[in-house]
Amino acid sequence: MSISEGTKYQISKVIQGNFNSAESFTVTAYNGVTVQFTLSEGKGHGSMPIEHLNYLLKRSNLTIIPHKRTLLNTADEEQII
């Protein structure tokens, strides 16, 4: 899994309390060890070790929200085939 700036994650309702009740966050910086992010709805910002992010993804507490451009590219490919 590659982590890059601008990647958006949806936060499950189970752990939203740990993220100021935000529904999602967007990665603002990644240095290989730590991920910095901003919470949606202007609810703040934070950081976490990459190991913790991977743990939350593994437990399905976070899910990646695909970029709209990726969805458009996939739809175009399906129409071409």
SEFIZA-3560 file (N, C-alpha, C; in Angstrom, 3 decimals):
REM SEFIZA-3560
<numar><xx>0.844</xx><yy>-1.178</yy><zz>0.000</zz><atom>N</atom></numar>
<numar><xx>0.000</xx><yy>0.000</yy><zz>0.000</zz><atom>CA</atom></numar>
<numar><xx>0.885</xx><yy>1.235</yy><zz>0.000</zz><atom>C</atom></numar>
<numar><xx>0.645</xx><yy>2.119</yy><zz>-0.928</zz><atom>N</atom></numar>
<numar><xx>1.423</xx><yy>3.348</yy><zz>-0.970</zz><atom>CA</atom></numar>
<numar><xx>0.603</xx><yy>4.480</yy><zz>-0.361</zz><atom>C</atom></numar>
<numar><xx>1.253</xx><yy>5.229</yy><zz>0.487</zz><atom>N</atom></numar>
<numar><xx>0.606</xx><yy>6.363</yy><zz>1.141</zz><atom>CA</atom></numar>
<numar><xx>1.175</xx><yy>7.623</yy><zz>0.503</zz><atom>C</atom></numar>
<numar><xx>0.290</xx><yy>8.514</yy><zz>0.101</zz><atom>N</atom></numar>
<numar><xx>0.754</xx><yy>9.759</yy><zz>-0.494</zz><atom>CA</atom></numar>
<numar><xx>-0.097</xx><yy>10.916</yy><zz>0.013</zz><atom>C</atom></numar>
<numar><xx>0.442</xx><yy>12.102</yy><zz>-0.129</zz><atom>N</atom></numar>
<numar><xx>-0.298</xx><yy>13.287</yy><zz>0.277</zz><atom>CA</atom></numar>
<numar><xx>-1.572</xx><yy>13.392</yy><zz>-0.539</zz><atom>C</atom></numar>
<numar><xx>-2.650</xx><yy>13.765</yy><zz>0.110</zz><atom>N</atom></numar>
<numar><xx>-3.926</xx><yy>13.904</yy><zz>-0.561</zz><atom>CA</atom></numar>
<numar><xx>-4.808</xx><yy>12.679</yy><zz>-0.451</zz><atom>C</atom></numar>
<numar><xx>-4.265</xx><yy>11.563</yy><zz>0.051</zz><atom>N</atom></numar>
<numar><xx>-5.082</xx><yy>10.360</yy><zz>0.223</zz><atom>CA</atom></numar>
<numar><xx>-6.099</xx><yy>10.616</yy><zz>1.319</zz><atom>C</atom></numar>
<numar><xx>-7.343</xx><yy>10.236</yy><zz>1.055</zz><atom>N</atom></numar>
<numar><xx>-8.422</xx><yy>10.488</yy><zz>1.998</zz><atom>CA</atom></numar>
<numar><xx>-8.912</xx><yy>9.165</yy><zz>2.573</zz><atom>C</atom></numar>
<numar><xx>-9.144</xx><yy>9.132</yy><zz>3.881</zz><atom>N</atom></numar>
<numar><xx>-9.604</xx><yy>7.939</yy><zz>4.575</zz><atom>CA</atom></numar>
<numar><xx>-10.916</xx><yy>8.222</yy><zz>5.285</zz><atom>C</atom></numar>
<numar><xx>-11.847</xx><yy>7.278</yy><zz>5.204</zz><atom>N</atom></numar>
<numar><xx>-13.095</xx><yy>7.372</yy><zz>5.946</zz><atom>CA</atom></numar>
<numar><xx>-12.895</xx><yy>6.696</yy><zz>7.289</zz><atom>C</atom></numar>
<numar><xx>-13.376</xx><yy>7.333</yy><zz>8.356</zz><atom>N</atom></numar>
<numar><xx>-13.223</xx><yy>6.822</yy><zz>9.715</zz><atom>CA</atom></numar>
<numar><xx>-14.511</xx><yy>6.112</yy><zz>10.110</zz><atom>C</atom></numar>
<numar><xx>-14.402</xx><yy>4.878</yy><zz>10.601</zz><atom>N</atom></numar>
<numar><xx>-15.606</xx><yy>4.132</yy><zz>11.006</zz><atom>CA</atom></numar>
<numar><xx>-16.222</xx><yy>4.781</yy><zz>12.240</zz><atom>C</atom></numar>
<numar><xx>-17.509</xx><yy>4.582</yy><zz>12.405</zz><atom>N</atom></numar>
<numar><xx>-18.229</xx><yy>5.181</yy><zz>13.529</zz><atom>CA</atom></numar>
<numar><xx>-17.678</xx><yy>4.708</yy><zz>14.873</zz><atom>C</atom></numar>
<numar><xx>-17.127</xx><yy>3.500</yy><zz>14.906</zz><atom>N</atom></numar>
<numar><xx>-16.604</xx><yy>2.929</yy><zz>16.148</zz><atom>CA</atom></numar>
<numar><xx>-15.487</xx><yy>3.777</yy><zz>16.742</zz><atom>C</atom></numar>
<numar><xx>-14.635</xx><yy>4.360</yy><zz>15.895</zz><atom>N</atom></numar>
<numar><xx>-13.487</xx><yy>5.119</yy><zz>16.413</zz><atom>CA</atom></numar>
<numar><xx>-13.569</xx><yy>6.621</yy><zz>16.125</zz><atom>C</atom></numar>
<numar><xx>-14.699</xx><yy>7.105</yy><zz>15.635</zz><atom>N</atom></numar>
<numar><xx>-14.803</xx><yy>8.539</yy><zz>15.341</zz><atom>CA</atom></numar>
<numar><xx>-14.573</xx><yy>9.396</yy><zz>16.579</zz><atom>C</atom></numar>
<numar><xx>-14.897</xx><yy>8.880</yy><zz>17.748</zz><atom>N</atom></numar>
<numar><xx>-14.667</xx><yy>9.618</yy><zz>18.990</zz><atom>CA</atom></numar>
<numar><xx>-13.196</xx><yy>9.918</yy><zz>19.222</zz><atom>C</atom></numar>
<numar><xx>-12.323</xx><yy>9.075</yy><zz>18.694</zz><atom>N</atom></numar>
<numar><xx>-10.882</xx><yy>9.296</yy><zz>18.834</zz><atom>CA</atom></numar>
<numar><xx>-10.373</xx><yy>10.353</yy><zz>17.860</zz><atom>C</atom></numar>
<numar><xx>-11.202</xx><yy>10.750</yy><zz>16.911</zz><atom>N</atom></numar>
<numar><xx>-10.814</xx><yy>11.721</yy><zz>15.886</zz><atom>CA</atom></numar>
<numar><xx>-11.740</xx><yy>12.932</yy><zz>15.910</zz><atom>C</atom></numar>
<numar><xx>-12.097</xx><yy>13.408</yy><zz>17.094</zz><atom>N</atom></numar>
<numar><xx>-12.968</xx><yy>14.580</yy><zz>17.260</zz><atom>CA</atom></numar>
<numar><xx>-14.282</xx><yy>14.442</yy><zz>16.494</zz><atom>C</atom></numar>
<numar><xx>-14.784</xx><yy>13.225</yy><zz>16.395</zz><atom>N</atom></numar>
<numar><xx>-16.041</xx><yy>12.903</yy><zz>15.705</zz><atom>CA</atom></numar>
<numar><xx>-16.031</xx><yy>13.261</yy><zz>14.225</zz><atom>C</atom></numar>
<numar><xx>-14.850</xx><yy>13.357</yy><zz>13.632</zz><atom>N</atom></numar>
<numar><xx>-14.750</xx><yy>13.620</yy><zz>12.190</zz><atom>CA</atom></numar>
<numar><xx>-15.083</xx><yy>12.341</yy><zz>11.420</zz><atom>C</atom></numar>
<numar><xx>-15.632</xx><yy>12.508</yy><zz>10.229</zz><atom>N</atom></numar>
<numar><xx>-15.997</xx><yy>11.360</yy><zz>9.410</zz><atom>CA</atom></numar>
<numar><xx>-14.850</xx><yy>10.896</yy><zz>8.523</zz><atom>C</atom></numar>
<numar><xx>-13.863</xx><yy>11.772</yy><zz>8.279</zz><atom>N</atom></numar>
<numar><xx>-12.748</xx><yy>11.402</yy><zz>7.417</zz><atom>CA</atom></numar>
<numar><xx>-11.543</xx><yy>12.279</yy><zz>7.724</zz><atom>C</atom></numar>
<numar><xx>-10.393</xx><yy>11.878</yy><zz>7.176</zz><atom>N</atom></numar>
<numar><xx>-9.211</xx><yy>12.723</yy><zz>7.239</zz><atom>CA</atom></numar>
<numar><xx>-8.410</xx><yy>12.589</yy><zz>5.956</zz><atom>C</atom></numar>
<numar><xx>-7.597</xx><yy>13.596</yy><zz>5.685</zz><atom>N</atom></numar>
<numar><xx>-6.779</xx><yy>13.647</yy><zz>4.478</zz><atom>CA</atom></numar>
<numar><xx>-5.316</xx><yy>13.759</yy><zz>4.877</zz><atom>C</atom></numar>
<numar><xx>-4.475</xx><yy>12.923</yy><zz>4.278</zz><atom>N</atom></numar>
<numar><xx>-3.047</xx><yy>12.936</yy><zz>4.561</zz><atom>CA</atom></numar>
<numar><xx>-2.440</xx><yy>14.221</yy><zz>3.998</zz><atom>C</atom></numar>
<numar><xx>-1.698</xx><yy>14.939</yy><zz>4.847</zz><atom>N</atom></numar>
<numar><xx>-1.032</xx><yy>16.160</yy><zz>4.404</zz><atom>CA</atom></numar>
<numar><xx>0.467</xx><yy>15.963</yy><zz>4.256</zz><atom>C</atom></numar>
<numar><xx>1.046</xx><yy>15.009</yy><zz>4.994</zz><atom>N</atom></numar>
<numar><xx>2.481</xx><yy>14.747</yy><zz>4.892</zz><atom>CA</atom></numar>
<numar><xx>2.769</xx><yy>13.311</yy><zz>5.323</zz><atom>C</atom></numar>
<numar><xx>3.779</xx><yy>12.722</yy><zz>4.700</zz><atom>N</atom></numar>
<numar><xx>4.204</xx><yy>11.367</yy><zz>5.022</zz><atom>CA</atom></numar>
<numar><xx>5.710</xx><yy>11.298</yy><zz>4.855</zz><atom>C</atom></numar>
<numar><xx>6.417</xx><yy>10.959</yy><zz>5.941</zz><atom>N</atom></numar>
<numar><xx>7.878</xx><yy>10.937</yy><zz>5.882</zz><atom>CA</atom></numar>
<numar><xx>8.456</xx><yy>9.523</yy><zz>5.976</zz><atom>C</atom></numar>
<numar><xx>7.626</xx><yy>8.497</yy><zz>5.829</zz><atom>N</atom></numar>
<numar><xx>8.096</xx><yy>7.127</yy><zz>5.910</zz><atom>CA</atom></numar>
<numar><xx>7.898</xx><yy>6.514</yy><zz>7.283</zz><atom>C</atom></numar>
<numar><xx>7.768</xx><yy>7.344</yy><zz>8.304</zz><atom>N</atom></numar>
<numar><xx>7.588</xx><yy>6.864</yy><zz>9.670</zz><atom>CA</atom></numar>
<numar><xx>6.259</xx><yy>7.349</yy><zz>10.247</zz><atom>C</atom></numar>
<numar><xx>5.909</xx><yy>8.590</yy><zz>9.951</zz><atom>N</atom></numar>
<numar><xx>4.718</xx><yy>9.223</yy><zz>10.509</zz><atom>CA</atom></numar>
<numar><xx>3.839</xx><yy>9.795</yy><zz>9.412</zz><atom>C</atom></numar>
<numar><xx>2.543</xx><yy>9.781</yy><zz>9.665</zz><atom>N</atom></numar>
<numar><xx>1.564</xx><yy>10.369</yy><zz>8.753</zz><atom>CA</atom></numar>
<numar><xx>0.929</xx><yy>11.553</yy><zz>9.452</zz><atom>C</atom></numar>
<numar><xx>0.935</xx><yy>12.712</yy><zz>8.800</zz><atom>N</atom></numar>
<numar><xx>0.230</xx><yy>13.880</yy><zz>9.318</zz><atom>CA</atom></numar>
<numar><xx>-1.050</xx><yy>14.033</yy><zz>8.511</zz><atom>C</atom></numar>
<numar><xx>-2.120</xx><yy>14.492</yy><zz>9.165</zz><atom>N</atom></numar>
<numar><xx>-3.411</xx><yy>14.579</yy><zz>8.492</zz><atom>CA</atom></numar>
<numar><xx>-4.231</xx><yy>15.731</yy><zz>9.031</zz><atom>C</atom></numar>
<numar><xx>-5.232</xx><yy>16.128</yy><zz>8.240</zz><atom>N</atom></numar>
<numar><xx>-6.234</xx><yy>17.091</yy><zz>8.689</zz><atom>CA</atom></numar>
<numar><xx>-7.580</xx><yy>16.391</yy><zz>8.698</zz><atom>C</atom></numar>
<numar><xx>-8.345</xx><yy>16.664</yy><zz>9.721</zz><atom>N</atom></numar>
<numar><xx>-9.674</xx><yy>16.066</yy><zz>9.853</zz><atom>CA</atom></numar>
<numar><xx>-10.686</xx><yy>16.848</yy><zz>9.025</zz><atom>C</atom></numar>
<numar><xx>-11.709</xx><yy>16.155</yy><zz>8.554</zz><atom>N</atom></numar>
<numar><xx>-12.752</xx><yy>16.815</yy><zz>7.772</zz><atom>CA</atom></numar>
<numar><xx>-13.575</xx><yy>17.732</yy><zz>8.666</zz><atom>C</atom></numar>
<numar><xx>-14.374</xx><yy>18.543</yy><zz>8.036</zz><atom>N</atom></numar>
<numar><xx>-15.256</xx><yy>19.495</yy><zz>8.711</zz><atom>CA</atom></numar>
<numar><xx>-14.492</xx><yy>20.465</yy><zz>9.596</zz><atom>C</atom></numar>
<numar><xx>-13.187</xx><yy>20.675</yy><zz>9.323</zz><atom>N</atom></numar>
<numar><xx>-12.398</xx><yy>21.611</yy><zz>10.103</zz><atom>CA</atom></numar>
<numar><xx>-12.251</xx><yy>21.235</yy><zz>11.566</zz><atom>C</atom></numar>
<numar><xx>-12.266</xx><yy>19.937</yy><zz>11.868</zz><atom>N</atom></numar>
<numar><xx>-12.238</xx><yy>19.483</yy><zz>13.258</zz><atom>CA</atom></numar>
<numar><xx>-10.837</xx><yy>19.288</yy><zz>13.810</zz><atom>C</atom></numar>
<numar><xx>-9.826</xx><yy>19.736</yy><zz>13.076</zz><atom>N</atom></numar>
<numar><xx>-8.482</xx><yy>19.681</yy><zz>13.623</zz><atom>CA</atom></numar>
<numar><xx>-7.502</xx><yy>18.949</yy><zz>12.731</zz><atom>C</atom></numar>
<numar><xx>-6.383</xx><yy>18.581</yy><zz>13.341</zz><atom>N</atom></numar>
<numar><xx>-5.327</xx><yy>17.884</yy><zz>12.622</zz><atom>CA</atom></numar>
<numar><xx>-4.597</xx><yy>16.971</yy><zz>13.604</zz><atom>C</atom></numar>
<numar><xx>-3.741</xx><yy>16.125</yy><zz>13.081</zz><atom>N</atom></numar>
<numar><xx>-2.994</xx><yy>15.236</yy><zz>13.955</zz><atom>CA</atom></numar>
<numar><xx>-1.962</xx><yy>14.456</yy><zz>13.184</zz><atom>C</atom></numar>
<numar><xx>-1.359</xx><yy>13.499</yy><zz>13.862</zz><atom>N</atom></numar>
<numar><xx>-0.381</xx><yy>12.626</yy><zz>13.235</zz><atom>CA</atom></numar>
<numar><xx>-0.412</xx><yy>11.281</yy><zz>13.943</zz><atom>C</atom></numar>
<numar><xx>0.104</xx><yy>10.270</yy><zz>13.267</zz><atom>N</atom></numar>
<numar><xx>0.188</xx><yy>8.941</yy><zz>13.865</zz><atom>CA</atom></numar>
<numar><xx>1.306</xx><yy>8.169</yy><zz>13.179</zz><atom>C</atom></numar>
<numar><xx>1.875</xx><yy>7.204</yy><zz>13.897</zz><atom>N</atom></numar>
<numar><xx>2.889</xx><yy>6.353</yy><zz>13.263</zz><atom>CA</atom></numar>
<numar><xx>2.259</xx><yy>5.512</yy><zz>12.153</zz><atom>C</atom></numar>
<numar><xx>3.027</xx><yy>5.211</yy><zz>11.150</zz><atom>N</atom></numar>
<numar><xx>2.532</xx><yy>4.430</yy><zz>10.022</zz><atom>CA</atom></numar>
<numar><xx>2.043</xx><yy>3.054</yy><zz>10.471</zz><atom>C</atom></numar>
<numar><xx>2.690</xx><yy>2.476</yy><zz>11.496</zz><atom>N</atom></numar>
<numar><xx>2.261</xx><yy>1.171</yy><zz>11.999</zz><atom>CA</atom></numar>
<numar><xx>0.829</xx><yy>1.229</yy><zz>12.515</zz><atom>C</atom></numar>
<numar><xx>0.474</xx><yy>2.342</yy><zz>13.171</zz><atom>N</atom></numar>
<numar><xx>-0.883</xx><yy>2.480</yy><zz>13.701</zz><atom>CA</atom></numar>
<numar><xx>-1.896</xx><yy>2.652</yy><zz>12.565</zz><atom>C</atom></numar>
<numar><xx>-1.528</xx><yy>3.410</yy><zz>11.546</zz><atom>N</atom></numar>
<numar><xx>-2.410</xx><yy>3.562</yy><zz>10.385</zz><atom>CA</atom></numar>
<numar><xx>-2.670</xx><yy>2.199</yy><zz>9.738</zz><atom>C</atom></numar>
<numar><xx>-1.618</xx><yy>1.416</yy><zz>9.553</zz><atom>N</atom></numar>
<numar><xx>-1.783</xx><yy>0.076</yy><zz>8.973</zz><atom>CA</atom></numar>
<numar><xx>-2.656</xx><yy>-0.812</yy><zz>9.847</zz><atom>C</atom></numar>
<numar><xx>-2.516</xx><yy>-0.698</yy><zz>11.170</zz><atom>N</atom></numar>
<numar><xx>-3.343</xx><yy>-1.455</yy><zz>12.111</zz><atom>CA</atom></numar>
<numar><xx>-4.820</xx><yy>-1.082</yy><zz>11.957</zz><atom>C</atom></numar>
<numar><xx>-5.107</xx><yy>0.216</yy><zz>11.865</zz><atom>N</atom></numar>
<numar><xx>-6.493</xx><yy>0.660</yy><zz>11.715</zz><atom>CA</atom></numar>
<numar><xx>-7.080</xx><yy>0.210</yy><zz>10.377</zz><atom>C</atom></numar>
<numar><xx>-6.262</xx><yy>0.213</yy><zz>9.331</zz><atom>N</atom></numar>
<numar><xx>-6.727</xx><yy>-0.282</yy><zz>8.028</zz><atom>CA</atom></numar>
<numar><xx>-7.012</xx><yy>-1.775</yy><zz>8.086</zz><atom>C</atom></numar>
<numar><xx>-6.146</xx><yy>-2.518</yy><zz>8.746</zz><atom>N</atom></numar>
<numar><xx>-6.302</xx><yy>-3.972</yy><zz>8.864</zz><atom>CA</atom></numar>
<numar><xx>-7.582</xx><yy>-4.325</yy><zz>9.619</zz><atom>C</atom></numar>
<numar><xx>-7.910</xx><yy>-3.552</yy><zz>10.637</zz><atom>N</atom></numar>
<numar><xx>-9.122</xx><yy>-3.792</yy><zz>11.429</zz><atom>CA</atom></numar>
<numar><xx>-10.376</xx><yy>-3.201</yy><zz>10.789</zz><atom>C</atom></numar>
<numar><xx>-10.230</xx><yy>-2.604</yy><zz>9.635</zz><atom>N</atom></numar>
<numar><xx>-11.341</xx><yy>-1.967</yy><zz>8.917</zz><atom>CA</atom></numar>
<numar><xx>-11.924</xx><yy>-0.772</yy><zz>9.665</zz><atom>C</atom></numar>
<numar><xx>-11.124</xx><yy>-0.143</yy><zz>10.522</zz><atom>N</atom></numar>
<numar><xx>-11.555</xx><yy>1.091</yy><zz>11.172</zz><atom>CA</atom></numar>
<numar><xx>-11.366</xx><yy>2.291</yy><zz>10.261</zz><atom>C</atom></numar>
<numar><xx>-10.504</xx><yy>2.142</yy><zz>9.260</zz><atom>N</atom></numar>
<numar><xx>-10.301</xx><yy>3.154</yy><zz>8.233</zz><atom>CA</atom></numar>
<numar><xx>-10.456</xx><yy>2.498</yy><zz>6.877</zz><atom>C</atom></numar>
<numar><xx>-11.025</xx><yy>3.231</yy><zz>5.937</zz><atom>N</atom></numar>
<numar><xx>-11.091</xx><yy>2.760</yy><zz>4.551</zz><atom>CA</atom></numar>
<numar><xx>-10.672</xx><yy>3.905</yy><zz>3.640</zz><atom>C</atom></numar>
<numar><xx>-9.967</xx><yy>3.558</yy><zz>2.592</zz><atom>N</atom></numar>
<numar><xx>-9.501</xx><yy>4.566</yy><zz>1.643</zz><atom>CA</atom></numar>
<numar><xx>-10.679</xx><yy>5.030</yy><zz>0.788</zz><atom>C</atom></numar>
<numar><xx>-10.810</xx><yy>6.333</yy><zz>0.656</zz><atom>N</atom></numar>
<numar><xx>-11.811</xx><yy>6.910</yy><zz>-0.243</zz><atom>CA</atom></numar>
<numar><xx>-11.101</xx><yy>7.160</yy><zz>-1.561</zz><atom>C</atom></numar>
<numar><xx>-11.488</xx><yy>6.461</yy><zz>-2.621</zz><atom>N</atom></numar>
<numar><xx>-10.777</xx><yy>6.631</yy><zz>-3.899</zz><atom>CA</atom></numar>
<numar><xx>-10.958</xx><yy>8.039</yy><zz>-4.458</zz><atom>C</atom></numar>
<numar><xx>-9.921</xx><yy>8.510</yy><zz>-5.151</zz><atom>N</atom></numar>
<numar><xx>-9.998</xx><yy>9.802</yy><zz>-5.820</zz><atom>CA</atom></numar>
<numar><xx>-11.035</xx><yy>9.721</yy><zz>-6.935</zz><atom>C</atom></numar>
<numar><xx>-11.736</xx><yy>10.793</yy><zz>-7.187</zz><atom>N</atom></numar>
<numar><xx>-12.734</xx><yy>10.811</yy><zz>-8.258</zz><atom>CA</atom></numar>
<numar><xx>-12.093</xx><yy>10.555</yy><zz>-9.609</zz><atom>C</atom></numar>
<numar><xx>-10.876</xx><yy>11.023</yy><zz>-9.796</zz><atom>N</atom></numar>
<numar><xx>-10.184</xx><yy>10.816</yy><zz>-11.072</zz><atom>CA</atom></numar>
<numar><xx>-9.957</xx><yy>9.318</yy><zz>-11.306</zz><atom>C</atom></numar>
<numar><xx>-9.612</xx><yy>8.575</yy><zz>-10.253</zz><atom>N</atom></numar>
<numar><xx>-9.404</xx><yy>7.135</yy><zz>-10.373</zz><atom>CA</atom></numar>
<numar><xx>-10.697</xx><yy>6.452</yy><zz>-10.795</zz><atom>C</atom></numar>
<numar><xx>-11.806</xx><yy>6.875</yy><zz>-10.207</zz><atom>N</atom></numar>
<numar><xx>-13.097</xx><yy>6.292</yy><zz>-10.562</zz><atom>CA</atom></numar>
<numar><xx>-13.442</xx><yy>6.588</yy><zz>-12.018</zz><atom>C</atom></numar>
<numar><xx>-13.156</xx><yy>7.805</yy><zz>-12.474</zz><atom>N</atom></numar>
<numar><xx>-13.436</xx><yy>8.159</yy><zz>-13.863</zz><atom>CA</atom></numar>
<numar><xx>-12.582</xx><yy>7.340</yy><zz>-14.821</zz><atom>C</atom></numar>
<numar><xx>-11.302</xx><yy>7.168</yy><zz>-14.496</zz><atom>N</atom></numar>
<numar><xx>-10.418</xx><yy>6.380</yy><zz>-15.344</zz><atom>CA</atom></numar>
<numar><xx>-10.879</xx><yy>4.935</yy><zz>-15.439</zz><atom>C</atom></numar>
<numar><xx>-11.328</xx><yy>4.358</yy><zz>-14.347</zz><atom>N</atom></numar>
<numar><xx>-11.813</xx><yy>2.980</yy><zz>-14.338</zz><atom>CA</atom></numar>
<numar><xx>-13.077</xx><yy>2.861</yy><zz>-15.185</zz><atom>C</atom></numar>
<numar><xx>-13.977</xx><yy>3.820</yy><zz>-15.072</zz><atom>N</atom></numar>
<numar><xx>-15.219</xx><yy>3.778</yy><zz>-15.846</zz><atom>CA</atom></numar>
<numar><xx>-14.925</xx><yy>3.884</yy><zz>-17.339</zz><atom>C</atom></numar>
<numar><xx>-13.958</xx><yy>4.728</yy><zz>-17.727</zz><atom>N</atom></numar>
<numar><xx>-13.595</xx><yy>4.861</yy><zz>-19.125</zz><atom>CA</atom></numar>
<numar><xx>-13.025</xx><yy>3.562</yy><zz>-19.668</zz><atom>C</atom></numar>
<numar><xx>-12.182</xx><yy>2.877</yy><zz>-18.908</zz><atom>N</atom></numar>
<numar><xx>-11.585</xx><yy>1.628</yy><zz>-19.339</zz><atom>CA</atom></numar>
<numar><xx>-12.644</xx><yy>0.558</yy><zz>-19.559</zz><atom>C</atom></numar>
<numar><xx>-13.663</xx><yy>0.532</yy><zz>-18.688</zz><atom>N</atom></numar>
<numar><xx>-14.722</xx><yy>-0.468</yy><zz>-18.816</zz><atom>CA</atom></numar>
<numar><xx>-15.543</xx><yy>-0.226</yy><zz>-20.089</zz><atom>C</atom></numar>
<numar><xx>-15.735</xx><yy>1.030</yy><zz>-20.453</zz><atom>N</atom></numar>
<numar><xx>-16.502</xx><yy>1.333</yy><zz>-21.654</zz><atom>CA</atom></numar>
<numar><xx>-15.723</xx><yy>0.991</yy><zz>-22.916</zz><atom>C</atom></numar>
<numar><xx>-14.414</xx><yy>1.125</yy><zz>-22.865</zz><atom>N</atom></numar>
<numar><xx>-13.582</xx><yy>0.838</yy><zz>-24.027</zz><atom>CA</atom></numar>
<numar><xx>-13.557</xx><yy>-0.651</yy><zz>-24.325</zz><atom>C</atom></numar>
<numar><xx>-13.533</xx><yy>-1.460</yy><zz>-23.296</zz><atom>N</atom></numar>
<numar><xx>-13.414</xx><yy>-2.910</yy><zz>-23.456</zz><atom>CA</atom></numar>
<numar><xx>-14.650</xx><yy>-3.504</yy><zz>-23.988</zz><atom>C</atom></numar>
//
